[in-house]
Amino acid sequence: MANVALRGALAARFGHPWWSVVAHPVAVCVAAAIALNSWRWYRAGTVRWRESVAVMAGAGVKTFYEVGAGKVLSGLIKRISEGASATVIGSPEDIAAYKAGRST
């Protein structure tokens, strides 16, 4: 089952997001299409989380969202980027609260 999901993810093609993308294996901003369609980087490369957060903070990002179960990355972000806020969106209630906050 996992192999089927992995094959589907690797075959996926994504559109062009309107936000910047930091490729964690290289810790630089890259063209969105390159980052989203270069799964090989993410399968075999080392995640350079500290450097990636530093790149985003250096570009002026102060608000981060961690989507999924857990709070580990949010905690790391707060340690890496002084003054940053990090919000965890990990449940249906969190999604509803995020949507409600965005519509005001």
Secondary structure, DSSP 4 states (H G I P E B T S, - for coil): -HHHHHHHHHH------SS-EEETTTTEEE-HHHHHH-HHHHHHSPP-HHHHHHHHHHTT--EEEEESS-SHHHHHHHHHSTT-EEEEE-SHHHHHHHHHHHT-
